[in-house]
């Protein structure tokens, strides 16, 4: 990936050359300001005033050109409308088809204009962040706050486009009328829902949503996957995406995600009973559940590396290993071996292909549907988490076939073994291995100043990518993103390569990103404690059956999607993400405090309500935290084996391993001590994350 300054230079349209933001000049001015303040020849107040004036002039230049182009597009639409009125009197199919193509041509030119705005919007935000990082001053907050609603400011015109919305509406209306009502010209307003949208119209609407920073449930949910994306995809990348994408292969990846989450949580309601039947303490359920997470620490790395070369082979390997692991888990009772039980769970963890599932979406799904695919990944995980315990609750039977025992503790293993065997057959028949990138594809491409048809196609797809997912915060100063003061905008080649080790990836993390990974660790730890010890705790205090535990866990899992709908559609539009982040951390802390057994008796309402508060607030926290991570994590972590998704997975998996180990160790103190002893580390880590968040609050995006 090249630097933003070089991208800006390459993607400019020749005839619009003088109307783009002068990013190179402003970058030099920031360095000059820093030097002048350092030697004492300039004071801070003068710098702020001078830089604000420069920004105002740059924005005015962009907006005036935008209005001029908008007027030209409106004139072209007016001329097409006159031709359309003439055709209403004497309809001719050939002329109607040509008129429709002319409307599409206007739409493609409008996409070029939207791309012009996009590049300038990214450049504006980058230069503001560069200024903040140079001077340690929240200039961005001041500038946006003073210009957002001021009558003399043009800043909002860069992000809110009332006039362009009218142009898009005119193109959409006329294209739909010509496409759906050729020869009849019935009123389109009689149809409240447009069944088929022209691809150009879809691209235009996606571009406006992107530039307007619209927050919706689908976008919010997609960010949970932490699938990093490039800012300005090249036509070559887009062309490769279309060739590599296969819908059935995507469905199989999502099915793999769903089955793995079912496999993870289907044993939770019965793990304590299984351990007891094999002569171990009930609290060994922590080790039984956590063994899968221990193995996942290693499997995530080799699956991520394997997916650099293939997607089909690691998925086949995953299915075979999971089949074997579940069979071993189911046979452990008849073999009377706790060792076989643990090895079965370890094998299940070694088959964790979530890294492959993420990489397939990141590398092979076109940008126009990548957000939907990312949301599908998160939804499949949430549904699997809910279905696992629910399925365990249904398997309340016992019978024998020959010497094999089928009961509530072994049936989860048998059911999942059969499920993975069927999945393997389906995978072998329907999965299509996508093309992999070659060195030839990685070479820099000659860019034309005026996009042709193929470039326009890529432009339409590229504008669908959510702008808020662009990685802007970390690659500017530390990694040489913008080049040197001498005018060279290309970063050193090795500074743009993906991280090659965990240590290299760790060095790319800023303090605020490290805090966010700590938050992720905390919430995964707290959730694992709640879920993994639920069977032991509820049996000891309330005498719950396996079915009751399964219903409780399934109910918690079913809250995931409704909570994200509320947060993604409403709360995130009302408050800043960092405000929601801190508030949800505090609520998690309150949920943990309410879970402690301080007075007797310990009641079902206290446990259920405190658990619900903790779980729901942790879900809110996870969504907002990953949303912030996707914005500020270095773009060098968007690709390669050691990517941002792998880092977050490892942080969460380590938290689960430690939490499950804590449950088993605390079990030696007795069941009466288990709840409070395991909740205490959760409380301490939560308090530490709140303190860290407060210290880095202003640096969060």
N, C-alpha and C positions, 0 to 999 in steps of 0.2 A: 504494500500500500504506500502510495506517495503522500507527501505532505499536502496540507490543505492549500497552501499558497500555490503549489504546482498544479493541483487540481483546478483551482480557480483560473489559472492562466490557460490551462488546456481546454477547459469546458466553456470558455467565453465564446459568444457568437460575434463574429468579426465586426459586423456593422453596428453592434451595440457596445463596442469596446470601451468607449469613453463614459459609459453610464453605470458601470459596475462600481461597487465600493472599492476605493483605492486602498486595498488591504496592506500592500507592501509599504506605502507611505505612512500609514497609521502605525504599523508595527515599528518602523524606524523612529517615529515620533515618540513612541512609548519608551524606547531605549534611550533616546536623547533626553527625555524628561528625567529618567532615572539617573543619568549621568549628571545632568544639571543640578538636581537636588543633592546628589552626593557631594559635588564640589562646592555647593552653596551659592550658585549663580541664579537659582530660581527657587521660589517658595511654592509650597504645596497648593495654596489657594489659587495662584495664577495658573498652575498646571491644570487644575481641575476646570477652571474657566476656559482655558485655551482648548483643552481636549474636548470639552462639551460643545464648544462652538464648531470644532472640526467635525464632530459626529453629526451635529445638526445640519451642516452643509452637505455632508455625504448623503444623509437621509433625504434631504430636500431634492438633491440631484436624482436619486433613485425614484422617488415618488413622482416627480414631474415627468420623467420619462415614462413611468408606468401609466400615468394618466393619458399621455400622448398616444401610446400604443393601444390603450384601452379604447380611445376614441376612434382610431383607425379600424380596430376590429368591429366596433359598433357600426361604422359606416359600411363595412363589407357585409355585415348581417342585414342592414337596411336594404342594400342593393339586391341581396338574395331574396329578401322578403318580397320585393317588387316582382322578381321573376316568378316567385311562388304564386303570387296573386294572379299573374297572367296565365299560369298553368292551371289554375282552378277553373278558368273559362274554357280552355282547350287542353285537357290532360293528355300527355304523351309519356309513355312509360320510360322511353330512353332519356327524355329531358328530366323526368322526375329522378331517375337514377343519378344523372349527372349533377342535379341540384343537391341531392343528398351527399354526394362526394364533395361538393364545394363547401357544404356546411361542415363536413368532417375536416376539410382542409383548414377552415377557420378554427375548429377545435384543436387541431394539432399546433397551429400557430399560438393559440392561447396556452397550450401546454408549455411551449417554449418560453412564453412570458412568465408562467408560473415557476418554471425552472430558474429563470432569471431572478425572480423574487427569492426563491429558496436559497440560492447561492449567496445572495446578499444578506439574507437573514442569518445564515450560518456564520458568515464573515463578521457580521455585527456582533453576534453573541460571543464569538471567539475573541475579538479584539477587546470587548468589555472584560472578559475573564482574564485575558492577558494583563490588562491594566490592573485589575484587582490583585493578581498574583505578584506583580512587580512592586506594588506600593503597599500591599497589606491593607487596602482600604476598600470598603464595600461601595465602590463607585457605581456598580451596576444597579444596586438597590436605589441609590440616589437618582441616577439618571432615568431609570424606568418610572420611578414614583413621580418625579417632577414632570415627565413628558407624557405619561400614560393618557391623561384626560385633559391636558391643557389645550385650550382652543387654538393656540398658535403652533402646536407641535404636530409633526407629520409621522411620528414614530409608529402609531397604531396602523397607519396605512400600509406598513410593511407586513403586518400580521393579520389585519382584518380588511376584507376586500368587498365592500358593498357593491361597488360598480362592477367588479369582475363576477360577482355572484349573479348580477343581472344578465351579463353576457352569457354566462354558463346556462342560465335559465332559458335564454332565447335559443341557444344552440340545442339544448335538450328538447325543448318543446317542438321545434321544427323538425328535428331528426325523428322524433317519435311519431309525429303526425305523418311524415312522409313514409316512414317505414311500415307503420301499422294500418294506414288508411289510404293506400294508393288507389286513386280513382274515386274514392267515396268522400274523403275529407270530413269524416265525422268528428265531432268535438272530442278532444282527448280529455276534457275536464269531466266527461260523463263517467270516466273510469278512475276511481280513487286510487287504484294500485296499478302501476306500470309493470306488466309481466316481464317484458324483455327490454333491457337497457342496451343501447349502443356501447361498444367497448370504449369509444372516445369519451362518452358521457361518464362512464364509470371511472375512467382515469381522471377526468376533470374534477369530479366530486371527491375522489380520494385525495387529490392534490390540495384542494381547498381545506379539507379536514386536517390534513397534515400541517399545512401552513398556519391554520388557525389554532393549533395546539388543542384540538378538541379531545377531551378525555371521555372515554366511554368504557363500558364494561368489557368489551372484547379486547380493547387495547390494554386495559389494566390487567386483565387475566393473562394475556399473552406475555406480559413482562415477568410473570411468575417463573416462566421457563428460563429466564436469563439467557436467552439466545441472542448473542451480540450481533450487531449488524454494521455494515459499512455505511459511511455517510452518503457518498455519491457513487453508486455502483456503475461500473463501466458497461458499455454495450456488450463487450465480450463476456463478462460475468453473467449478464442477463441471458445471453444466447445460450450459454452453457447450462444455466438453471433450467431452461425449458427442455433441453435435450435430456437432462439427468432426471427430471421429475416423472414419477409414475404414481397415479392416484392409489392404486392397489397397494403399492409398496409403502406409501405413507400410512394407509389404514393399518397395514401389518405392523408398522412401527408403533402406532398408537395402541394397537391391541397388545403388543408386547409390554408397553408401559402399564396398561390396565392390569394385565395378568400378573405382572411382577408385584404391583402394589397389593393385589388380592393375596398373592403368595406371602407377602410380608406380614399382613395383619390377620390372616385367617387363623393363625395359631395362637394369637394373643389370648382369647377367652379360655383356651384349654391347656396352655403351656404349663401352668402350675399343676393341674391334675396329671398331666403326662409325666412330669418330673416326680411327683409323689408315687405314681404307679411303678416307676423304675427305682424306687428306694431312695430318692434324693429329696432334700427339703423343697417345699413349694416355691421358695424364693429363688431357686435355681432357674426359674422361668426367665429371670433377667438374662442369664447366660444363654439360654436356649433361644430367646428372641434376639439377643444382641449378637449371636454368632454370625447371623446373616450380614449384619452391618460391618462386623470385623472383616469378613471376606470382601465386602464391597469396597473397602478402602483400597484394596489391591486391584480388584476387577475394574474399577472405574478408570484406573491408569492404563492398563493394557488394552481395554476395550476402546478407550479414546485414541490410543496409538494405532490400534488395528483398523479403526475407521478411517485412518488416513489412506488406506489402500483398498478396503472393501467394506461393504455393509452387509452383504448376504452371508458371508462366512462367519462373522462374529455372531450374527443372529442365530444361525444354525448351531454353532457351538453353545450359545447361551441356552437354547431350547433343550439340547441334549443334556447339558450339565444340570439344568433345573429339573428335568425329568428324573435323572439319577438321584439328585438330592432329595426330592420329595418321596421317591420310592424308599430311600434309606430311612427317611423320617418315619414313614408308615410302618416299616419292618422292624423298627427299634423295639416295639412292645413285645412282639413274638420272640425277638432275639434277646429280650431282657437286657438291653445294653444302652446305657446313657451315652456312651461314647459314640455309638452308631447314630443316636439321635442328634448329637452335636455335629457330627460330621455331615449328616444330612443337611442341617441348616447352613453349615459352612459352604457346602456345595451350592446351595441355593444362592448364597451371596456371591460366589464366584461366577454365577451366571447372570449377574446384574448388567444388563445392556443399556441402561439409561443414558450412558455417554454416547452410545451409537444412535439412540433415538433422537437425542439433542442434535448431534452432528448431522444427521440426515436432514432434519428440518432446516438447520443453519446453512448447509451446503447444497442441498438438492431441491428444495422447495422454492419456486419463484417468489419474488418479493410481493407480487400482487395477492398471494394467498398465504404468505408466511405468518402474518399476524394471526390468521384463523387457525393455521396449523399449530402455532405456539399455544394458543388458547386451548386447542384440542388436546395437546400434551398435558397441560395442567388439569383440564377437566377429566381426562382419563385417569390421571393420578388420584384426583379427589374421589372419583367414583369407585376406583379400586380400593381405596382406603375405607370407604363406607361398605362396599360389598363384601370385603374380607370377613369382618366380624359377623355380618348378617348371615353369610353363608355358613359360618361355623355354628351359628345358632340353629340352623335348619338341620344340621347333621347329628341330631340327637337320637341315635339308634345304635344297636349292637347286634352283630351276627358273625358267624364264622363260615368260611368257605375253605374246605380242607383244613390246613393248619394256619391259615391267615385270619387274623382278627380284624374286624371292621367295627369300629366304635367311634365315639365322639372325639377321641384323641388321635386316632389313626386315619379317619376318613378325610380330614383336611389334606393329608399327604397323598392319599390315593386320588382324591378329586383333582388336585393340582397336577399330579403326574399324568393323569389322562388328558387334562387340559393342555399341558405342554406338548404331549405327543400329537394331539390333533393340530395344535398350532404349528408344529414342525412340518406336518404333512401339507398344511395350507401354505406355509412359507415356501416349501420346496416347489410347489406347483405354480404359485402366482407371483412370487417376488421377482422383480427385475433389477439386476445389478446396474446401478447408474454408471455413466461414464465418469472417469476420474480425470482431474486436471493434469495436464502435461506441462513440461517446461515451455513448450511452444506457446501455450495459452498464457503463461505467466509473463511473457515478454511484453514490454511497453508497446502499446498500439499507437499508430499514427492517428491523431485526432483531427477531424475536419472542423473547420470553423462554423460551417452551417450544417446542422444535422440533416442527414438524408433520411430515406424511409426507414432503414434498419435502426438508425440512431433515434429516430422518432419513436419507434416501437419500444426501444430500451428506455427512452425518456418517460413514456407513458407508464411503464412498469416501475421505474425508479421513483417516480413521484408518489407511488402508493406507500412507500416505506415510511413508517412513523418517524417524523422529524425528531421527536423527543427521545428516540432511542439512539441518536447519534452520540458517539463517544468523543466528547470535546474536552473534558476537564483535565485529563492527565497527560496528553501527548504533546503539549505545546512547548513548555520551557524545558522540562526534564529530558524529553526524548528528541529535542531538536525538530519539532513538528513544523515549524514555520521557517526554518532556514536561518541564515545569518544576516547581519546588518548590511552586508555588502551587496545584497540584492539576490543572492541565491536562495531560491525557495525550496530546493529539494533537500530533504533530510538525508543523512548518511544512511546507506542501504541497510547496514546491520542494526540501526536503531529503529527500523520499521518492521523487522522480522518478528514472527511469533516467538513467545518465550519457549526456551528449550529445556527448562527444568522447573521444579517447584521453587527453587531458590531464585531463579531469574524472574519467575512470575511474581514472587513475593516482593522483589525489589521494585516492581512496577506499581505497587499499591501505595497510595497516598494515606496519610493518617486517617482521613475521614472514611476511606474505603475499608481500612483495617477495623475501624469501629463498627462499620456496618456488617463485616464478617463476624465480629464478636457478637453483635445483636443476633445474627442468624444462628450462631452457635448456641446462644442463650435460649432462643425460642424453641429450637429443636431439642435441646436438653430438657426443657420444662415439659414439652409435649410428650417426649418419650417416657419421662417419669410418670406422667399422668396415665398414658395408655398402657404401658408395659406392666405396671404394678396394680392396675385396676382390678384384675381378677383376684389377686391375693388380698388386697385391701377390702374389697366389697364382700368377699367370702368371710373374712375374719370379723368385720364390724356388723354386716347386715345379713349374712347368710345367703347371699344371692346365688342363684343357679347359673349355669353356663349360658342359658338362653337370656337371662336378665342382663348379664355382662355384655353379651353380644348386642342386645338391643341398645344398651347405653353407648357402646362404642360406635355402632352404626349410626346412631342419632347424632353423635358428635361429628362423624364424617360427613353426614348429609348437610351440615351447616356451612360447609366450605363454599359451595357455589352461591347460595343466597347471600352470604356475608359479602362475597366479592362483588355481587351485583349491586348491593347497597353502597359499598365503598367506591367501586369503579364508576357508578352512574351518578352518585349524589355527593357523598362526603368529599371525594377527591376534587370535586368541582367547587366546593365551598371553602376548603382549607388547603394550605400548602402541605406537600408531602412530609416535610420535616416536622410540621406541627402534629400531623397524624402519627408520625413515627414516635415522637416523644410521648404523646398522650397514650398511645397503645402500649408502650413499654410500662408506663405507670399503671395502667389497668391490669396488665399481666402480673405486675408486682402485687397489686391488690388481690387478684385471684389466688396467687400463691399464699399470701398471708391468711386469707379466709379458709384455705384448705388445711391449715394446721389443726391438729387435735389438741386444744387447750383445755376445754371443759368437757365433762362427761354428762350425758352420753353423746357420742359422735353420731349425728343424725344423717339420714339419707338426703334431706333437703340441703344441708350444709355441704355435703360432698358433691352432689349433683350440680348445685348452683355455682359453687366455687370452681368446679371443674369446667363447667360451661363458660364461665367468665374467662378463665385462663385460656381455654382452647380457642374461643372465638377471637379474643384480643390478640392471641398469638398468630392466628390466621390473618387478621388485619395487618399486624406488624410484619408478617412475612411478605405479603403483597406489596406494601409500601416500601419496605426495605429493599426488595429485589428491584422494584421500580427505580429507586434511587441508584442502586448499583449499576443497573443497565445504562444509566446516563453518564456516570462519572468514571466507570472503570476504563482503563487504558484500552484503546482500540487494538493494541498488540495482543490483547487477550481475547480477541474476537475469533481467532483462528488457531489452528495447531492443536497439538495434544494437550498442552497445559493452558487451557482456555479458561475464561471466566466461569463458565458453567461447571467445569471440573473443580475449580477452587471452591465454589459454593457447595457443590456436592460433597467434597471432602470435609469441609467445615461442618456441615450438617451430619455427615456419617460419623465423624469423630465424636460429636456431641451425643449421638445415639449410643455409640459403643460405651462411652464413659457413663452415661445414664444407666444403661442396662447392667454394667459392672457394679455401679453404686447400689442398685437394687439387691443384687446377690450378696455383696459384702454386708449391706445393712441387715440382711436376713439373719446373719449370725448373732445379732443383738436381740432377736426375737421379733415376732410379728407385731407385738404391741408397740415396738419402737420404729418399725419400718417406715410408716408414713412421715413422721416428723423428721427422721434422720435423712430421708431422701429429698424432702422438700427444702431442707436448710441450704444445701449447695445451690439449688435453683434460685432461692431468694438472694443469696450472696452474689451470684453471677448476674442476676437481674439488676440489682442495685449498682453493680460495677458498670453494666452497660448503660444505665441511666446517667450515671456520672460522666462517663465517656461521651455520651451523646450531648450532654450539656456543654462540655468543653469544645466540641466540634460543631455545635449547632449552626453557627453562622457560615461554616464552610460547606455545609450540605447544600446540594444544588437546589 
